[in-house]
């Protein structure tokens, strides 16, 4: 029995980084892209998505509205971009985007159960399980759908194989363990 417990623990530990990743395939269309605050890779990947879905709005959680200046300079249609500078953490960001989606579907007759509002959520790959947990806690509404679109690991200079041996990479180990601690903490917090 002890050997089974040790083996199960080791397998769970080895697969922790991969377990934290929640990822959906790119949908045919998106009505909005929401970028969680953080590193520049999130912004760069969101730029790709914004270009891929030309009818989508882009909501960026960022501490300053000044980010619009370089986006405008780079030729992005800033009339479709909104900066959210009020969120202090992931929970506030999830609350914001779920509330925004609820208000939009309540006021826009284009969206319904038959044609839900499609929102892509962009963050670090191993941050997505906690984001999904918080989105699910906010309550289900069939008039909108969230797609978990983590930044591809390649943009961080990693491969999917790096996630198989995540504990050997100091930076990845630190990030994965911190995110797992946050996941445990927030799964108990109401």
MODELLER restraints for C-alpha pairs under 7 A, 6 or more apart:
rsr = mdl.restraints
at = mdl.atoms
rsr.add(forms.Gaussian(group=physical.xy_distance, feature=features.Distance(at['CA:14:A'], at['CA:164:A']), mean=6.70, stdev=0.5))
rsr.add(forms.Gaussian(group=physical.xy_distance, feature=features.Distance(at['CA:14:A'], at['CA:165:A']), mean=6.99, stdev=0.5))
rsr.add(forms.Gaussian(group=physical.xy_distance, feature=features.Distance(at['CA:15:A'], at['CA:164:A']), mean=6.67, stdev=0.5))
rsr.add(forms.Gaussian(group=physical.xy_distance, feature=features.Distance(at['CA:17:A'], at['CA:126:A']), mean=6.46, stdev=0.5))
rsr.add(forms.Gaussian(group=physical.xy_distance, feature=features.Distance(at['CA:17:A'], at['CA:163:A']), mean=5.76, stdev=0.5))
rsr.add(forms.Gaussian(group=physical.xy_distance, feature=features.Distance(at['CA:17:A'], at['CA:166:A']), mean=6.66, stdev=0.5))
rsr.add(forms.Gaussian(group=physical.xy_distance, feature=features.Distance(at['CA:17:A'], at['CA:176:A']), mean=6.04, stdev=0.5))
rsr.add(forms.Gaussian(group=physical.xy_distance, feature=features.Distance(at['CA:18:A'], at['CA:163:A']), mean=6.14, stdev=0.5))
rsr.add(forms.Gaussian(group=physical.xy_distance, feature=features.Distance(at['CA:20:A'], at['CA:126:A']), mean=4.73, stdev=0.5))
rsr.add(forms.Gaussian(group=physical.xy_distance, feature=features.Distance(at['CA:20:A'], at['CA:127:A']), mean=6.80, stdev=0.5))
rsr.add(forms.Gaussian(group=physical.xy_distance, feature=features.Distance(at['CA:20:A'], at['CA:128:A']), mean=6.71, stdev=0.5))
rsr.add(forms.Gaussian(group=physical.xy_distance, feature=features.Distance(at['CA:20:A'], at['CA:129:A']), mean=5.20, stdev=0.5))
rsr.add(forms.Gaussian(group=physical.xy_distance, feature=features.Distance(at['CA:21:A'], at['CA:125:A']), mean=5.11, stdev=0.5))
rsr.add(forms.Gaussian(group=physical.xy_distance, feature=features.Distance(at['CA:21:A'], at['CA:126:A']), mean=4.63, stdev=0.5))
rsr.add(forms.Gaussian(group=physical.xy_distance, feature=features.Distance(at['CA:21:A'], at['CA:127:A']), mean=6.99, stdev=0.5))
rsr.add(forms.Gaussian(group=physical.xy_distance, feature=features.Distance(at['CA:21:A'], at['CA:128:A']), mean=5.75, stdev=0.5))
rsr.add(forms.Gaussian(group=physical.xy_distance, feature=features.Distance(at['CA:21:A'], at['CA:129:A']), mean=5.99, stdev=0.5))
rsr.add(forms.Gaussian(group=physical.xy_distance, feature=features.Distance(at['CA:22:A'], at['CA:128:A']), mean=5.31, stdev=0.5))
rsr.add(forms.Gaussian(group=physical.xy_distance, feature=features.Distance(at['CA:22:A'], at['CA:129:A']), mean=5.51, stdev=0.5))
rsr.add(forms.Gaussian(group=physical.xy_distance, feature=features.Distance(at['CA:22:A'], at['CA:148:A']), mean=6.45, stdev=0.5))
rsr.add(forms.Gaussian(group=physical.xy_distance, feature=features.Distance(at['CA:23:A'], at['CA:148:A']), mean=5.11, stdev=0.5))
rsr.add(forms.Gaussian(group=physical.xy_distance, feature=features.Distance(at['CA:23:A'], at['CA:149:A']), mean=5.59, stdev=0.5))
rsr.add(forms.Gaussian(group=physical.xy_distance, feature=features.Distance(at['CA:23:A'], at['CA:150:A']), mean=6.24, stdev=0.5))
rsr.add(forms.Gaussian(group=physical.xy_distance, feature=features.Distance(at['CA:24:A'], at['CA:147:A']), mean=5.94, stdev=0.5))
rsr.add(forms.Gaussian(group=physical.xy_distance, feature=features.Distance(at['CA:24:A'], at['CA:148:A']), mean=5.33, stdev=0.5))
rsr.add(forms.Gaussian(group=physical.xy_distance, feature=features.Distance(at['CA:24:A'], at['CA:149:A']), mean=6.03, stdev=0.5))
rsr.add(forms.Gaussian(group=physical.xy_distance, feature=features.Distance(at['CA:29:A'], at['CA:53:A']), mean=6.40, stdev=0.5))
rsr.add(forms.Gaussian(group=physical.xy_distance, feature=features.Distance(at['CA:30:A'], at['CA:53:A']), mean=6.21, stdev=0.5))
rsr.add(forms.Gaussian(group=physical.xy_distance, feature=features.Distance(at['CA:30:A'], at['CA:56:A']), mean=5.87, stdev=0.5))
rsr.add(forms.Gaussian(group=physical.xy_distance, feature=features.Distance(at['CA:30:A'], at['CA:118:A']), mean=4.99, stdev=0.5))
rsr.add(forms.Gaussian(group=physical.xy_distance, feature=features.Distance(at['CA:30:A'], at['CA:119:A']), mean=5.89, stdev=0.5))
rsr.add(forms.Gaussian(group=physical.xy_distance, feature=features.Distance(at['CA:30:A'], at['CA:120:A']), mean=6.66, stdev=0.5))
rsr.add(forms.Gaussian(group=physical.xy_distance, feature=features.Distance(at['CA:31:A'], at['CA:55:A']), mean=6.61, stdev=0.5))
rsr.add(forms.Gaussian(group=physical.xy_distance, feature=features.Distance(at['CA:31:A'], at['CA:56:A']), mean=4.33, stdev=0.5))
rsr.add(forms.Gaussian(group=physical.xy_distance, feature=features.Distance(at['CA:31:A'], at['CA:57:A']), mean=6.24, stdev=0.5))
rsr.add(forms.Gaussian(group=physical.xy_distance, feature=features.Distance(at['CA:31:A'], at['CA:117:A']), mean=6.21, stdev=0.5))
rsr.add(forms.Gaussian(group=physical.xy_distance, feature=features.Distance(at['CA:31:A'], at['CA:118:A']), mean=5.20, stdev=0.5))
rsr.add(forms.Gaussian(group=physical.xy_distance, feature=features.Distance(at['CA:31:A'], at['CA:119:A']), mean=5.95, stdev=0.5))
rsr.add(forms.Gaussian(group=physical.xy_distance, feature=features.Distance(at['CA:32:A'], at['CA:56:A']), mean=4.68, stdev=0.5))
rsr.add(forms.Gaussian(group=physical.xy_distance, feature=features.Distance(at['CA:32:A'], at['CA:57:A']), mean=4.49, stdev=0.5))
rsr.add(forms.Gaussian(group=physical.xy_distance, feature=features.Distance(at['CA:32:A'], at['CA:58:A']), mean=5.59, stdev=0.5))
rsr.add(forms.Gaussian(group=physical.xy_distance, feature=features.Distance(at['CA:32:A'], at['CA:118:A']), mean=6.54, stdev=0.5))
rsr.add(forms.Gaussian(group=physical.xy_distance, feature=features.Distance(at['CA:32:A'], at['CA:119:A']), mean=4.74, stdev=0.5))
rsr.add(forms.Gaussian(group=physical.xy_distance, feature=features.Distance(at['CA:32:A'], at['CA:120:A']), mean=6.27, stdev=0.5))
rsr.add(forms.Gaussian(group=physical.xy_distance, feature=features.Distance(at['CA:33:A'], at['CA:56:A']), mean=6.87, stdev=0.5))
rsr.add(forms.Gaussian(group=physical.xy_distance, feature=features.Distance(at['CA:33:A'], at['CA:57:A']), mean=6.28, stdev=0.5))
rsr.add(forms.Gaussian(group=physical.xy_distance, feature=features.Distance(at['CA:33:A'], at['CA:58:A']), mean=4.80, stdev=0.5))
rsr.add(forms.Gaussian(group=physical.xy_distance, feature=features.Distance(at['CA:33:A'], at['CA:59:A']), mean=6.08, stdev=0.5))
rsr.add(forms.Gaussian(group=physical.xy_distance, feature=features.Distance(at['CA:33:A'], at['CA:119:A']), mean=5.58, stdev=0.5))
rsr.add(forms.Gaussian(group=physical.xy_distance, feature=features.Distance(at['CA:33:A'], at['CA:120:A']), mean=4.64, stdev=0.5))
rsr.add(forms.Gaussian(group=physical.xy_distance, feature=features.Distance(at['CA:33:A'], at['CA:121:A']), mean=6.10, stdev=0.5))
rsr.add(forms.Gaussian(group=physical.xy_distance, feature=features.Distance(at['CA:34:A'], at['CA:58:A']), mean=6.04, stdev=0.5))
rsr.add(forms.Gaussian(group=physical.xy_distance, feature=features.Distance(at['CA:34:A'], at['CA:59:A']), mean=4.75, stdev=0.5))
rsr.add(forms.Gaussian(group=physical.xy_distance, feature=features.Distance(at['CA:34:A'], at['CA:60:A']), mean=5.82, stdev=0.5))
rsr.add(forms.Gaussian(group=physical.xy_distance, feature=features.Distance(at['CA:34:A'], at['CA:120:A']), mean=6.08, stdev=0.5))
rsr.add(forms.Gaussian(group=physical.xy_distance, feature=features.Distance(at['CA:34:A'], at['CA:121:A']), mean=5.04, stdev=0.5))
rsr.add(forms.Gaussian(group=physical.xy_distance, feature=features.Distance(at['CA:34:A'], at['CA:122:A']), mean=6.15, stdev=0.5))
rsr.add(forms.Gaussian(group=physical.xy_distance, feature=features.Distance(at['CA:35:A'], at['CA:42:A']), mean=6.58, stdev=0.5))
rsr.add(forms.Gaussian(group=physical.xy_distance, feature=features.Distance(at['CA:35:A'], at['CA:43:A']), mean=6.93, stdev=0.5))
rsr.add(forms.Gaussian(group=physical.xy_distance, feature=features.Distance(at['CA:35:A'], at['CA:46:A']), mean=6.72, stdev=0.5))
rsr.add(forms.Gaussian(group=physical.xy_distance, feature=features.Distance(at['CA:35:A'], at['CA:59:A']), mean=6.34, stdev=0.5))
rsr.add(forms.Gaussian(group=physical.xy_distance, feature=features.Distance(at['CA:35:A'], at['CA:60:A']), mean=4.82, stdev=0.5))
rsr.add(forms.Gaussian(group=physical.xy_distance, feature=features.Distance(at['CA:35:A'], at['CA:61:A']), mean=6.00, stdev=0.5))
rsr.add(forms.Gaussian(group=physical.xy_distance, feature=features.Distance(at['CA:35:A'], at['CA:121:A']), mean=6.20, stdev=0.5))
rsr.add(forms.Gaussian(group=physical.xy_distance, feature=features.Distance(at['CA:35:A'], at['CA:122:A']), mean=4.85, stdev=0.5))
rsr.add(forms.Gaussian(group=physical.xy_distance, feature=features.Distance(at['CA:35:A'], at['CA:123:A']), mean=6.47, stdev=0.5))
rsr.add(forms.Gaussian(group=physical.xy_distance, feature=features.Distance(at['CA:36:A'], at['CA:60:A']), mean=6.65, stdev=0.5))
rsr.add(forms.Gaussian(group=physical.xy_distance, feature=features.Distance(at['CA:36:A'], at['CA:61:A']), mean=5.35, stdev=0.5))
rsr.add(forms.Gaussian(group=physical.xy_distance, feature=features.Distance(at['CA:36:A'], at['CA:93:A']), mean=6.94, stdev=0.5))
rsr.add(forms.Gaussian(group=physical.xy_distance, feature=features.Distance(at['CA:36:A'], at['CA:122:A']), mean=6.15, stdev=0.5))
rsr.add(forms.Gaussian(group=physical.xy_distance, feature=features.Distance(at['CA:36:A'], at['CA:123:A']), mean=5.58, stdev=0.5))
rsr.add(forms.Gaussian(group=physical.xy_distance, feature=features.Distance(at['CA:37:A'], at['CA:61:A']), mean=4.91, stdev=0.5))
rsr.add(forms.Gaussian(group=physical.xy_distance, feature=features.Distance(at['CA:37:A'], at['CA:62:A']), mean=5.45, stdev=0.5))
rsr.add(forms.Gaussian(group=physical.xy_distance, feature=features.Distance(at['CA:41:A'], at['CA:151:A']), mean=6.96, stdev=0.5))
rsr.add(forms.Gaussian(group=physical.xy_distance, feature=features.Distance(at['CA:41:A'], at['CA:155:A']), mean=6.70, stdev=0.5))
rsr.add(forms.Gaussian(group=physical.xy_distance, feature=features.Distance(at['CA:42:A'], at['CA:122:A']), mean=6.43, stdev=0.5))
rsr.add(forms.Gaussian(group=physical.xy_distance, feature=features.Distance(at['CA:42:A'], at['CA:123:A']), mean=5.82, stdev=0.5))
rsr.add(forms.Gaussian(group=physical.xy_distance, feature=features.Distance(at['CA:42:A'], at['CA:151:A']), mean=6.15, stdev=0.5))
rsr.add(forms.Gaussian(group=physical.xy_distance, feature=features.Distance(at['CA:45:A'], at['CA:151:A']), mean=6.07, stdev=0.5))
rsr.add(forms.Gaussian(group=physical.xy_distance, feature=features.Distance(at['CA:46:A'], at['CA:122:A']), mean=6.88, stdev=0.5))
rsr.add(forms.Gaussian(group=physical.xy_distance, feature=features.Distance(at['CA:50:A'], at['CA:56:A']), mean=6.62, stdev=0.5))
rsr.add(forms.Gaussian(group=physical.xy_distance, feature=features.Distance(at['CA:50:A'], at['CA:58:A']), mean=6.73, stdev=0.5))
rsr.add(forms.Gaussian(group=physical.xy_distance, feature=features.Distance(at['CA:57:A'], at['CA:80:A']), mean=4.86, stdev=0.5))
rsr.add(forms.Gaussian(group=physical.xy_distance, feature=features.Distance(at['CA:57:A'], at['CA:81:A']), mean=5.88, stdev=0.5))
rsr.add(forms.Gaussian(group=physical.xy_distance, feature=features.Distance(at['CA:58:A'], at['CA:80:A']), mean=6.20, stdev=0.5))
rsr.add(forms.Gaussian(group=physical.xy_distance, feature=features.Distance(at['CA:58:A'], at['CA:81:A']), mean=4.69, stdev=0.5))
rsr.add(forms.Gaussian(group=physical.xy_distance, feature=features.Distance(at['CA:58:A'], at['CA:82:A']), mean=6.25, stdev=0.5))
rsr.add(forms.Gaussian(group=physical.xy_distance, feature=features.Distance(at['CA:59:A'], at['CA:81:A']), mean=5.86, stdev=0.5))
rsr.add(forms.Gaussian(group=physical.xy_distance, feature=features.Distance(at['CA:59:A'], at['CA:82:A']), mean=4.81, stdev=0.5))
rsr.add(forms.Gaussian(group=physical.xy_distance, feature=features.Distance(at['CA:59:A'], at['CA:83:A']), mean=5.85, stdev=0.5))
rsr.add(forms.Gaussian(group=physical.xy_distance, feature=features.Distance(at['CA:59:A'], at['CA:84:A']), mean=6.85, stdev=0.5))
rsr.add(forms.Gaussian(group=physical.xy_distance, feature=features.Distance(at['CA:60:A'], at['CA:82:A']), mean=6.34, stdev=0.5))
rsr.add(forms.Gaussian(group=physical.xy_distance, feature=features.Distance(at['CA:60:A'], at['CA:83:A']), mean=4.94, stdev=0.5))
rsr.add(forms.Gaussian(group=physical.xy_distance, feature=features.Distance(at['CA:60:A'], at['CA:84:A']), mean=5.81, stdev=0.5))
rsr.add(forms.Gaussian(group=physical.xy_distance, feature=features.Distance(at['CA:61:A'], at['CA:83:A']), mean=6.08, stdev=0.5))
rsr.add(forms.Gaussian(group=physical.xy_distance, feature=features.Distance(at['CA:61:A'], at['CA:84:A']), mean=4.67, stdev=0.5))
rsr.add(forms.Gaussian(group=physical.xy_distance, feature=features.Distance(at['CA:61:A'], at['CA:85:A']), mean=5.95, stdev=0.5))
rsr.add(forms.Gaussian(group=physical.xy_distance, feature=features.Distance(at['CA:61:A'], at['CA:87:A']), mean=6.87, stdev=0.5))
rsr.add(forms.Gaussian(group=physical.xy_distance, feature=features.Distance(at['CA:62:A'], at['CA:83:A']), mean=6.43, stdev=0.5))
rsr.add(forms.Gaussian(group=physical.xy_distance, feature=features.Distance(at['CA:62:A'], at['CA:84:A']), mean=6.04, stdev=0.5))
rsr.add(forms.Gaussian(group=physical.xy_distance, feature=features.Distance(at['CA:62:A'], at['CA:85:A']), mean=5.23, stdev=0.5))
rsr.add(forms.Gaussian(group=physical.xy_distance, feature=features.Distance(at['CA:63:A'], at['CA:85:A']), mean=4.69, stdev=0.5))
rsr.add(forms.Gaussian(group=physical.xy_distance, feature=features.Distance(at['CA:64:A'], at['CA:85:A']), mean=5.91, stdev=0.5))
rsr.add(forms.Gaussian(group=physical.xy_distance, feature=features.Distance(at['CA:65:A'], at['CA:83:A']), mean=5.80, stdev=0.5))
rsr.add(forms.Gaussian(group=physical.xy_distance, feature=features.Distance(at['CA:65:A'], at['CA:85:A']), mean=6.95, stdev=0.5))
rsr.add(forms.Gaussian(group=physical.xy_distance, feature=features.Distance(at['CA:68:A'], at['CA:78:A']), mean=6.91, stdev=0.5))
rsr.add(forms.Gaussian(group=physical.xy_distance, feature=features.Distance(at['CA:72:A'], at['CA:78:A']), mean=6.08, stdev=0.5))
rsr.add(forms.Gaussian(group=physical.xy_distance, feature=features.Distance(at['CA:87:A'], at['CA:93:A']), mean=5.59, stdev=0.5))
rsr.add(forms.Gaussian(group=physical.xy_distance, feature=features.Distance(at['CA:91:A'], at['CA:134:A']), mean=6.87, stdev=0.5))
rsr.add(forms.Gaussian(group=physical.xy_distance, feature=features.Distance(at['CA:94:A'], at['CA:134:A']), mean=6.62, stdev=0.5))
rsr.add(forms.Gaussian(group=physical.xy_distance, feature=features.Distance(at['CA:94:A'], at['CA:135:A']), mean=6.22, stdev=0.5))
rsr.add(forms.Gaussian(group=physical.xy_distance, feature=features.Distance(at['CA:101:A'], at['CA:144:A']), mean=6.76, stdev=0.5))
rsr.add(forms.Gaussian(group=physical.xy_distance, feature=features.Distance(at['CA:105:A'], at['CA:111:A']), mean=5.50, stdev=0.5))
rsr.add(forms.Gaussian(group=physical.xy_distance, feature=features.Distance(at['CA:105:A'], at['CA:143:A']), mean=6.49, stdev=0.5))
rsr.add(forms.Gaussian(group=physical.xy_distance, feature=features.Distance(at['CA:111:A'], at['CA:117:A']), mean=5.63, stdev=0.5))
rsr.add(forms.Gaussian(group=physical.xy_distance, feature=features.Distance(at['CA:111:A'], at['CA:143:A']), mean=6.17, stdev=0.5))
rsr.add(forms.Gaussian(group=physical.xy_distance, feature=features.Distance(at['CA:112:A'], at['CA:143:A']), mean=4.49, stdev=0.5))
rsr.add(forms.Gaussian(group=physical.xy_distance, feature=features.Distance(at['CA:113:A'], at['CA:142:A']), mean=5.07, stdev=0.5))
rsr.add(forms.Gaussian(group=physical.xy_distance, feature=features.Distance(at['CA:113:A'], at['CA:143:A']), mean=4.49, stdev=0.5))
rsr.add(forms.Gaussian(group=physical.xy_distance, feature=features.Distance(at['CA:116:A'], at['CA:142:A']), mean=6.69, stdev=0.5))
rsr.add(forms.Gaussian(group=physical.xy_distance, feature=features.Distance(at['CA:116:A'], at['CA:143:A']), mean=4.40, stdev=0.5))
rsr.add(forms.Gaussian(group=physical.xy_distance, feature=features.Distance(at['CA:116:A'], at['CA:144:A']), mean=4.44, stdev=0.5))
rsr.add(forms.Gaussian(group=physical.xy_distance, feature=features.Distance(at['CA:116:A'], at['CA:145:A']), mean=6.24, stdev=0.5))
rsr.add(forms.Gaussian(group=physical.xy_distance, feature=features.Distance(at['CA:117:A'], at['CA:143:A']), mean=6.23, stdev=0.5))
rsr.add(forms.Gaussian(group=physical.xy_distance, feature=features.Distance(at['CA:117:A'], at['CA:144:A']), mean=4.28, stdev=0.5))
rsr.add(forms.Gaussian(group=physical.xy_distance, feature=features.Distance(at['CA:117:A'], at['CA:145:A']), mean=6.05, stdev=0.5))
rsr.add(forms.Gaussian(group=physical.xy_distance, feature=features.Distance(at['CA:118:A'], at['CA:144:A']), mean=5.93, stdev=0.5))
rsr.add(forms.Gaussian(group=physical.xy_distance, feature=features.Distance(at['CA:118:A'], at['CA:145:A']), mean=5.04, stdev=0.5))
rsr.add(forms.Gaussian(group=physical.xy_distance, feature=features.Distance(at['CA:118:A'], at['CA:146:A']), mean=6.06, stdev=0.5))
rsr.add(forms.Gaussian(group=physical.xy_distance, feature=features.Distance(at['CA:119:A'], at['CA:145:A']), mean=6.22, stdev=0.5))
rsr.add(forms.Gaussian(group=physical.xy_distance, feature=features.Distance(at['CA:119:A'], at['CA:146:A']), mean=4.89, stdev=0.5))
rsr.add(forms.Gaussian(group=physical.xy_distance, feature=features.Distance(at['CA:119:A'], at['CA:147:A']), mean=6.09, stdev=0.5))
rsr.add(forms.Gaussian(group=physical.xy_distance, feature=features.Distance(at['CA:120:A'], at['CA:146:A']), mean=5.82, stdev=0.5))
rsr.add(forms.Gaussian(group=physical.xy_distance, feature=features.Distance(at['CA:120:A'], at['CA:147:A']), mean=4.64, stdev=0.5))
rsr.add(forms.Gaussian(group=physical.xy_distance, feature=features.Distance(at['CA:120:A'], at['CA:148:A']), mean=6.08, stdev=0.5))
rsr.add(forms.Gaussian(group=physical.xy_distance, feature=features.Distance(at['CA:120:A'], at['CA:149:A']), mean=6.16, stdev=0.5))
rsr.add(forms.Gaussian(group=physical.xy_distance, feature=features.Distance(at['CA:121:A'], at['CA:146:A']), mean=6.81, stdev=0.5))
rsr.add(forms.Gaussian(group=physical.xy_distance, feature=features.Distance(at['CA:121:A'], at['CA:147:A']), mean=5.96, stdev=0.5))
rsr.add(forms.Gaussian(group=physical.xy_distance, feature=features.Distance(at['CA:121:A'], at['CA:148:A']), mean=5.10, stdev=0.5))
rsr.add(forms.Gaussian(group=physical.xy_distance, feature=features.Distance(at['CA:121:A'], at['CA:149:A']), mean=5.59, stdev=0.5))
rsr.add(forms.Gaussian(group=physical.xy_distance, feature=features.Distance(at['CA:122:A'], at['CA:148:A']), mean=6.71, stdev=0.5))
rsr.add(forms.Gaussian(group=physical.xy_distance, feature=features.Distance(at['CA:122:A'], at['CA:149:A']), mean=5.16, stdev=0.5))
rsr.add(forms.Gaussian(group=physical.xy_distance, feature=features.Distance(at['CA:122:A'], at['CA:150:A']), mean=5.17, stdev=0.5))
rsr.add(forms.Gaussian(group=physical.xy_distance, feature=features.Distance(at['CA:122:A'], at['CA:151:A']), mean=6.54, stdev=0.5))
rsr.add(forms.Gaussian(group=physical.xy_distance, feature=features.Distance(at['CA:123:A'], at['CA:150:A']), mean=5.11, stdev=0.5))
rsr.add(forms.Gaussian(group=physical.xy_distance, feature=features.Distance(at['CA:123:A'], at['CA:151:A']), mean=6.06, stdev=0.5))
rsr.add(forms.Gaussian(group=physical.xy_distance, feature=features.Distance(at['CA:124:A'], at['CA:150:A']), mean=5.51, stdev=0.5))
rsr.add(forms.Gaussian(group=physical.xy_distance, feature=features.Distance(at['CA:124:A'], at['CA:151:A']), mean=5.64, stdev=0.5))
rsr.add(forms.Gaussian(group=physical.xy_distance, feature=features.Distance(at['CA:125:A'], at['CA:150:A']), mean=4.71, stdev=0.5))
rsr.add(forms.Gaussian(group=physical.xy_distance, feature=features.Distance(at['CA:125:A'], at['CA:151:A']), mean=6.09, stdev=0.5))
rsr.add(forms.Gaussian(group=physical.xy_distance, feature=features.Distance(at['CA:126:A'], at['CA:176:A']), mean=6.76, stdev=0.5))
rsr.add(forms.Gaussian(group=physical.xy_distance, feature=features.Distance(at['CA:127:A'], at['CA:179:A']), mean=6.60, stdev=0.5))
rsr.add(forms.Gaussian(group=physical.xy_distance, feature=features.Distance(at['CA:128:A'], at['CA:148:A']), mean=6.90, stdev=0.5))
rsr.add(forms.Gaussian(group=physical.xy_distance, feature=features.Distance(at['CA:128:A'], at['CA:150:A']), mean=6.90, stdev=0.5))
rsr.add(forms.Gaussian(group=physical.xy_distance, feature=features.Distance(at['CA:130:A'], at['CA:183:A']), mean=5.58, stdev=0.5))
rsr.add(forms.Gaussian(group=physical.xy_distance, feature=features.Distance(at['CA:153:A'], at['CA:159:A']), mean=6.00, stdev=0.5))
rsr.add(forms.Gaussian(group=physical.xy_distance, feature=features.Distance(at['CA:153:A'], at['CA:160:A']), mean=6.94, stdev=0.5))
rsr.add(forms.Gaussian(group=physical.xy_distance, feature=features.Distance(at['CA:166:A'], at['CA:172:A']), mean=5.85, stdev=0.5))
rsr.add(forms.Gaussian(group=physical.xy_distance, feature=features.Distance(at['CA:166:A'], at['CA:173:A']), mean=5.63, stdev=0.5))
rsr.add(forms.Gaussian(group=physical.xy_distance, feature=features.Distance(at['CA:167:A'], at['CA:173:A']), mean=4.73, stdev=0.5))
